[in-house]
Amino acid sequence: MWRMTAAWRPVAMRLALTALVLTPSATLAATEAVADLQWGQPGECACADNCACGYGTWRDNTSLLFAADGWRTRADDDYPGNFGFRAGFNSGIGWWDSPIRLQLGGSYAGYDLDGRDGDFGADPISNASPEQQLILTFGFYKRSAIEADDPWAWGAVVDLLYDDHFGEESEEIFVRQSRGYLGYAWDECNEIGTTFAFQLNWARYFSDSQGRRRVRGLDQVNVFWHHNWELGGDTWLHVGGAEEPGEWILGLTGQTPLNSAVALFGGLTYVIPSAPVGDPTTIGQNYSEAYWNVSFGIVWYLGRNAANPSVSGYAGMPLLPVADNGSFLIKAPTGDL
């Protein structure tokens, strides 16, 4: 066995003392480096070439998501609701070094995977099939830059929704809406503003119980408070109003980073109906005008920017999320479907 000789003991002692002196500073430096890596606060732009003033490439500004959703609209009538899974992407695309950018995103979802029972008269073959939903969101946006004394953020997008086996009678619809965002960053941690959505078309189908019917997006306007938390998470609290058969809207969404590239997100939307009952002549359908949506999922940021340094976020990332069944509500006919 190797043993330390007397000649090596002074050298070993000096090395040990030096290590003890350097260890606290080295540990602190390593801790800071790990924290920067973990919470997505790099010291320089993610792309070394053609960085576009910190915007990065389209890949740096792309995220992929997977979520579980539960939701219902007026078209579900006395059916209790829908549950399923959704996958999608959202990407920001730059125009040279302009702060006004293009965003493009989409999602595919499957709900009621075993089908639904439907009311009397509904097609049993259609009701045995799962509901499939495709959503495409595209438009323009500009993020605020609170560190550069630019507090304003705005965005305008168009949402396209195709739904096969929609509602209680499993209909096929294609509807469009416009959606907007206007925010003012009060400081690095707080932003206030408004979001809104307005319908762009009617979709028509033949109802077995009501004949030829029309559906479209439900118009809504909200005010929000956005807060950025210490470790890079964000929350949005929404309060607003919706047209008939809705009245008040309550919403809460949030995201928390797990590391620099992955975050968990969740959200809920509830539309308080304008009437206490949906079908007053039918017993047991008192909830048939309510709208609600609950989502929970995980998102992967290809540019490792899951943690936002302020309410302004990363300059190149999309401002508005891809539409879901909370931001794209469907107005359907009143009465028993």
Wavefront OBJ file of the C-alpha trace (Angstrom):
o trace
v 0.000 0.000 0.000
v 1.172 3.504 -0.900
v 2.109 5.672 2.098
v 2.855 9.386 2.270
v 6.536 10.022 2.926
v 7.835 12.789 5.159
v 9.035 14.790 2.113
v 5.543 14.911 0.593
v 3.735 15.942 3.794
v 4.458 19.739 3.573
v 3.377 19.812 -0.086
v 0.190 17.921 0.724
v -0.622 20.262 3.582
v -0.203 23.366 1.377
v -2.439 21.816 -1.304
v -5.091 20.981 1.286
v -5.053 24.502 2.741
v -5.318 26.020 -0.774
v -8.288 23.775 -1.559
v -10.035 24.824 1.654
v -9.585 28.501 0.778
v -10.770 28.136 -2.830
v -13.675 25.771 -2.185
v -16.269 28.394 -1.058
v -15.642 30.677 -4.046
v -15.485 27.751 -6.459
v -18.687 26.313 -5.042
v -20.438 29.683 -5.369
v -19.298 30.081 -8.973
v -20.433 26.557 -9.826
v -23.789 27.139 -8.134
v -24.366 30.344 -10.117
v -23.427 28.590 -13.358
v -25.827 25.725 -12.661
v -28.596 28.178 -11.720
v -28.119 30.095 -14.969
v -28.259 26.852 -16.955
v -31.210 25.460 -15.061
v -33.419 28.544 -15.099
v -32.731 29.641 -18.647
v -30.824 32.892 -18.113
v -27.855 32.578 -20.488
v -25.232 35.270 -20.525
v -25.313 35.626 -24.327
v -27.623 35.026 -27.241
v -28.462 31.392 -27.922
v -27.387 31.678 -31.571
v -23.888 32.959 -32.225
v -24.466 33.930 -35.876
v -27.219 36.210 -37.184
v -28.699 36.598 -33.747
v -31.138 39.329 -34.872
v -30.620 41.442 -31.770
v -31.377 38.600 -29.391
v -34.419 37.185 -31.207
v -32.763 33.898 -32.188
v -33.811 31.557 -34.965
v -37.238 29.993 -35.512
v -35.979 26.881 -33.709
v -34.929 28.936 -30.667
v -38.488 30.324 -30.563
v -40.434 27.077 -30.966
v -42.175 25.071 -28.248
v -43.913 21.675 -28.302
v -46.759 20.808 -25.954
v -48.757 17.837 -24.733
v -51.853 18.341 -22.580
v -54.912 16.683 -21.097
v -58.153 18.670 -21.478
v -61.624 18.560 -20.022
v -64.232 20.937 -21.476
v -67.824 21.545 -22.510
v -69.787 24.093 -24.547
v -73.432 24.922 -25.186
v -73.459 22.337 -27.998
v -72.892 19.540 -25.450
v -76.274 20.428 -23.898
v -76.991 17.850 -21.171
v -73.950 15.728 -22.039
v -71.558 16.087 -19.064
v -68.503 17.164 -21.075
v -65.488 16.021 -23.051
v -62.087 14.654 -22.030
v -59.022 13.808 -24.082
v -55.487 14.684 -25.080
v -53.904 17.419 -27.188
v -50.477 17.866 -28.816
v -49.206 20.918 -30.635
v -46.521 23.490 -31.372
v -46.092 27.272 -31.344
v -43.327 29.189 -33.135
v -42.149 32.778 -33.560
v -40.673 33.810 -36.913
v -38.746 37.035 -37.402
v -38.653 39.631 -40.168
v -34.966 40.569 -40.131
v -34.411 42.679 -36.980
v -37.986 44.031 -36.725
v -39.656 43.748 -33.278
v -42.921 42.937 -35.104
v -42.903 39.206 -35.732
v -45.022 36.404 -37.168
v -46.317 33.562 -35.018
v -47.603 30.213 -36.255
v -48.911 27.319 -34.199
v -51.308 24.426 -34.267
v -52.660 21.475 -32.326
v -54.378 18.126 -32.844
v -56.632 16.655 -30.156
v -58.727 13.567 -29.603
v -61.654 13.606 -27.151
v -64.251 11.110 -25.940
v -62.066 8.273 -27.160
v -64.833 5.700 -26.597
v -67.469 7.892 -28.228
v -70.569 9.279 -26.506
v -74.114 8.074 -26.001
v -75.979 11.092 -27.465
v -79.673 11.884 -27.209
v -82.541 10.065 -28.883
v -82.251 10.425 -32.664
v -78.481 10.914 -32.760
v -76.535 8.771 -35.224
v -75.257 5.745 -33.249
v -72.325 5.231 -35.650
v -71.135 8.820 -35.345
v -71.567 8.817 -31.589
v -69.386 5.707 -31.307
v -66.421 7.571 -32.852
v -64.001 9.818 -30.930
v -64.120 13.563 -31.427
v -61.138 14.913 -33.400
v -60.138 18.551 -33.345
v -57.595 20.539 -35.382
v -56.687 24.145 -34.500
v -54.383 26.491 -36.417
v -53.314 29.888 -35.014
v -51.370 32.476 -37.033
v -50.808 36.231 -36.845
v -48.493 39.058 -35.778
v -47.173 40.280 -32.444
v -44.729 42.569 -30.680
v -43.465 41.866 -27.183
v -42.704 44.546 -24.641
v -39.099 45.190 -23.621
v -39.339 46.493 -20.077
v -35.543 46.531 -19.729
v -35.437 48.999 -22.670
v -38.328 51.142 -21.339
v -40.794 49.745 -23.893
v -43.794 48.607 -21.806
v -46.280 47.827 -24.599
v -47.038 44.361 -25.993
v -49.662 43.568 -28.612
v -50.707 40.727 -30.846
v -53.433 39.843 -33.360
v -54.095 36.327 -34.637
v -56.688 34.308 -36.536
v -57.769 30.923 -35.163
v -59.118 28.169 -37.426
v -60.979 25.277 -35.767
v -62.058 22.065 -37.493
v -64.009 19.651 -35.313
v -65.297 16.225 -36.373
v -68.019 14.736 -34.104
v -68.645 18.048 -32.347
v -71.318 18.432 -29.699
v -74.117 16.187 -28.510
v -75.089 15.120 -32.035
v -71.516 14.563 -33.281
v -71.536 17.145 -36.067
v -68.720 18.339 -38.348
v -67.892 22.073 -38.186
v -65.260 24.535 -39.399
v -65.226 27.940 -37.693
v -62.881 30.932 -37.483
v -62.287 33.722 -35.003
v -59.953 36.695 -34.512
v -58.138 37.064 -31.191
v -56.110 39.933 -29.764
v -53.793 40.857 -26.887
v -52.829 44.304 -25.563
v -50.636 44.547 -22.476
v -48.779 47.202 -20.493
v -45.802 46.141 -18.370
v -46.101 48.077 -15.115
v -42.704 46.790 -14.026
v -40.577 43.674 -14.537
v -42.984 41.524 -12.517
v -46.443 42.838 -13.388
v -48.404 43.451 -16.574
v -52.025 44.502 -17.038
v -54.052 44.447 -20.219
v -56.916 43.012 -22.207
v -57.572 40.005 -24.426
v -60.513 39.584 -26.771
v -61.971 37.217 -29.352
v -64.594 37.817 -32.052
v -66.238 35.379 -34.473
v -65.480 35.473 -38.203
v -67.982 33.005 -39.688
v -70.942 30.701 -39.106
v -70.794 26.916 -39.570
v -74.017 25.167 -40.582
v -75.234 21.629 -39.956
v -78.505 19.724 -39.825
v -79.702 18.861 -36.302
v -81.910 15.779 -35.895
v -83.943 17.560 -33.221
v -83.936 21.186 -34.492
v -83.333 21.009 -38.225
v -80.838 23.319 -39.933
v -78.723 25.086 -37.296
v -75.683 27.403 -37.125
v -72.739 27.673 -34.741
v -69.855 30.164 -34.476
v -67.240 31.492 -32.097
v -68.489 33.116 -28.892
v -67.437 36.782 -28.624
v -65.583 37.614 -25.414
v -63.557 40.454 -23.858
v -61.328 40.081 -20.774
v -58.985 42.132 -18.625
v -55.976 40.392 -17.108
v -53.180 40.693 -14.577
v -49.948 38.918 -15.541
v -47.335 38.262 -12.850
v -43.805 36.939 -13.369
v -42.448 35.024 -10.372
v -38.945 34.815 -8.936
v -37.897 31.521 -10.561
v -39.259 32.365 -14.004
v -42.862 31.164 -13.719
v -45.863 33.183 -14.889
v -49.552 33.460 -13.989
v -52.437 35.242 -15.741
v -55.700 36.061 -13.942
v -58.600 36.864 -16.317
v -61.978 38.466 -15.641
v -64.347 39.480 -18.411
v -67.620 39.104 -20.205
v -69.096 36.999 -23.007
v -72.161 37.330 -25.194
v -75.322 35.257 -24.705
v -75.732 32.591 -23.489
v -72.686 33.541 -21.403
v -72.301 36.518 -19.099
v -69.160 36.586 -16.930
v -65.828 34.868 -17.593
v -63.328 33.794 -14.932
v -59.939 32.369 -15.888
v -56.547 31.495 -14.483
v -53.531 30.159 -16.372
v -49.990 29.535 -15.229
v -46.657 28.001 -16.079
v -43.694 26.928 -13.966
v -40.301 25.810 -15.327
v -38.846 22.439 -14.344
v -35.484 23.322 -15.912
v -34.272 25.574 -18.729
v -36.096 23.597 -21.426
v -39.227 22.047 -19.855
v -42.175 23.595 -18.017
v -45.525 22.514 -16.635
v -48.603 24.575 -17.488
v -52.242 24.592 -16.536
v -55.338 26.687 -16.962
v -59.054 26.958 -16.382
v -61.860 28.992 -17.914
v -65.431 29.182 -16.675
v -68.228 31.123 -18.378
v -71.042 31.918 -15.971
v -74.297 31.632 -17.992
v -76.728 34.530 -18.193
v -79.673 32.297 -17.209
v -79.973 29.998 -14.173
v -81.164 27.117 -16.352
v -80.421 26.051 -19.910
v -83.624 24.276 -20.918
v -86.246 25.477 -18.423
v -88.932 23.135 -19.796
v -86.769 20.039 -19.367
v -85.985 18.608 -15.954
v -82.357 17.764 -15.203
v -80.663 20.141 -17.703
v -79.944 23.079 -15.391
v -76.263 23.178 -16.383
v -76.714 23.022 -20.137
v -75.668 26.642 -20.856
v -72.421 26.531 -18.876
v -69.028 26.689 -20.611
v -65.815 25.491 -18.992
v -62.344 24.273 -19.873
v -59.581 22.766 -17.721
v -56.134 21.956 -19.161
v -52.912 20.606 -17.714
v -49.774 19.693 -19.616
v -46.064 19.891 -20.289
v -44.209 22.043 -22.801
v -40.709 21.648 -24.252
v -38.845 24.779 -25.365
v -36.331 23.976 -28.108
v -34.370 27.167 -27.362
v -34.094 26.368 -23.636
v -36.118 29.445 -22.661
v -38.722 27.914 -20.355
v -38.084 30.430 -17.554
v -39.013 34.022 -18.342
v -36.731 36.751 -16.899
v -39.630 39.262 -16.713
v -43.210 39.801 -17.923
v -41.718 40.779 -21.293
v -40.437 37.222 -21.753
v -38.004 36.304 -24.515
v -38.183 38.711 -27.448
v -38.544 36.053 -30.144
v -41.092 33.767 -28.513
v -44.768 33.879 -29.645
v -46.947 36.196 -27.584
v -50.314 34.434 -27.801
v -50.781 30.719 -27.111
v -52.390 28.422 -29.651
v -56.159 28.545 -29.181
v -57.841 25.863 -27.085
v -61.384 25.200 -25.903
v -61.083 27.964 -23.308
v -60.028 30.737 -25.694
v -62.126 29.455 -28.640
v -65.639 29.060 -27.229
v -68.494 27.987 -29.525
v -71.913 29.691 -29.618
v -74.664 27.144 -30.349
v -78.483 27.365 -30.563
v -80.541 27.473 -27.396
v -83.046 24.779 -26.542
v -82.700 21.019 -26.295
v -80.194 19.723 -28.831
l 1 2 3 4 5 6 7 8 9 10 11 12 13 14 15 16 17 18 19 20 21 22 23 24 25 26 27 28 29 30 31 32 33 34 35 36 37 38 39 40 41 42 43 44 45 46 47 48 49 50 51 52 53 54 55 56 57 58 59 60 61 62 63 64 65 66 67 68 69 70 71 72 73 74 75 76 77 78 79 80 81 82 83 84 85 86 87 88 89 90 91 92 93 94 95 96 97 98 99 100 101 102 103 104 105 106 107 108 109 110 111 112 113 114 115 116 117 118 119 120 121 122 123 124 125 126 127 128 129 130 131 132 133 134 135 136 137 138 139 140 141 142 143 144 145 146 147 148 149 150 151 152 153 154 155 156 157 158 159 160 161 162 163 164 165 166 167 168 169 170 171 172 173 174 175 176 177 178 179 180 181 182 183 184 185 186 187 188 189 190 191 192 193 194 195 196 197 198 199 200 201 202 203 204 205 206 207 208 209 210 211 212 213 214 215 216 217 218 219 220 221 222 223 224 225 226 227 228 229 230 231 232 233 234 235 236 237 238 239 240 241 242 243 244 245 246 247 248 249 250 251 252 253 254 255 256 257 258 259 260 261 262 263 264 265 266 267 268 269 270 271 272 273 274 275 276 277 278 279 280 281 282 283 284 285 286 287 288 289 290 291 292 293 294 295 296 297 298 299 300 301 302 303 304 305 306 307 308 309 310 311 312 313 314 315 316 317 318 319 320 321 322 323 324 325 326 327 328 329 330 331 332 333 334 335 336 337
